[in-house]
Structure formats: C-alpha cells, structure tokens
Amino acid sequence: MIDLKAQVDSYERDLILEALREAGGRQRHAARTLGILPTTLHEKMKRLGIPTARELYARDPAAEAGATIATALAS
C-alpha cells in the first residue's frame, strides 16, 4: 500500500531543504522562493522536523548561524 501522506511529506521536505540551501539558510528568502509566507514555512519546518536557525544556534552558540544551517542541511 502506498502511504500518500508520507510521500507528500517527503517531497515537501526535500523542496523546503533545497530552498533553504539555495537561500543560504535564510528562511525569509526560502519562503519567497517557495511562494509561501515565512510563518507558513516555519510551521512546515516544525511539522517536518527541520530545525530552524535559532534551534541550530542553540545547539552550537559558537558557530555562525548561516554556516551552522548550511552544515546541518548538507547532511
């Protein structure tokens, strides 16, 4: 059986991650690329388990936010 929700979530996650990579981790720019509001992007990131810049910075305060996001998204 095909799990449509899982397939859609996977595709959406891939699109969001690609937009964030292209935007250098800047959510506002990624949201603009995707044609959605930044708040909508944030909600989708939370639902899909994609960490925000603030969450990544909280894990490693010594790292520059943009570099931390790029590193996290590379994996």
C-alpha positions as a printed NumPy array, in Angstrom:
array([[ 0.   ,  0.   ,  0.   ],
       [ 1.249,  3.495, -0.831],
       [ 1.279,  5.943,  2.082],
       [ 0.299,  9.185,  0.326],
       [ 0.886, 11.411,  3.368],
       [ 4.406, 10.061,  3.869],
       [ 5.19 , 10.539,  0.17 ],
       [ 3.852, 14.11 ,  0.168],
       [ 5.729, 14.948,  3.396],
       [ 8.959, 13.567,  1.937],
       [ 8.573, 15.599, -1.252],
       [ 7.67 , 18.751,  0.686],
       [10.664, 18.264,  2.998],
       [13.005, 17.893,  0.013],
       [11.638, 21.075, -1.595],
       [11.995, 23.055,  1.642],
       [15.542, 21.832,  2.239],
       [16.526, 22.724, -1.332],
       [15.025, 26.217, -0.96 ],
       [16.881, 26.693,  2.34 ],
       [20.158, 25.558,  0.731],
       [19.694, 27.987, -2.149],
       [18.849, 30.777,  0.311],
       [21.897, 30.108,  2.48 ],
       [19.644, 29.061,  5.345],
       [17.648, 32.313,  5.326],
       [14.043, 31.329,  5.937],
       [12.516, 34.541,  4.599],
       [14.323, 34.081,  1.273],
       [13.449, 30.369,  1.141],
       [ 9.786, 31.195,  1.778],
       [ 9.822, 33.722, -1.056],
       [11.364, 31.098, -3.378],
       [ 8.62 , 28.64 , -2.426],
       [ 5.873, 31.257, -2.805],
       [ 4.688, 30.949,  0.805],
       [ 4.716, 33.181,  3.86 ],
       [ 7.665, 32.875,  6.272],
       [ 5.259, 31.853,  9.037],
       [ 3.911, 29.067,  6.84 ],
       [ 7.461, 27.895,  6.131],
       [ 8.242, 27.891,  9.853],
       [ 5.121, 25.811, 10.59 ],
       [ 6.009, 23.327,  7.852],
       [ 9.601, 23.082,  9.102],
       [ 8.355, 22.36 , 12.597],
       [ 5.904, 19.713, 11.358],
       [ 8.539, 18.044,  9.192],
       [11.276, 18.152, 11.839],
       [13.529, 20.611, 10.005],
       [15.451, 22.688, 12.568],
       [15.283, 26.478, 12.434],
       [18.347, 28.716, 12.606],
       [17.509, 29.548, 16.212],
       [17.358, 25.854, 17.159],
       [20.664, 25.139, 15.436],
       [22.322, 28.148, 17.076],
       [21.067, 26.987, 20.485],
       [22.885, 23.683, 19.911],
       [26.167, 25.392, 18.972],
       [26.294, 29.073, 20.046],
       [29.93 , 29.408, 18.962],
       [29.055, 28.719, 15.332],
       [27.855, 31.339, 12.91 ],
       [24.143, 30.798, 12.241],
       [24.429, 30.7  ,  8.443],
       [27.347, 28.276,  8.488],
       [25.571, 26.069, 11.042],
       [22.464, 25.877,  8.893],
       [24.47 , 25.104,  5.763],
       [26.318, 22.337,  7.628],
       [23.104, 20.869,  9.051],
       [21.349, 20.944,  5.686],
       [24.294, 19.315,  3.922],
       [23.654, 16.068,  5.805]])
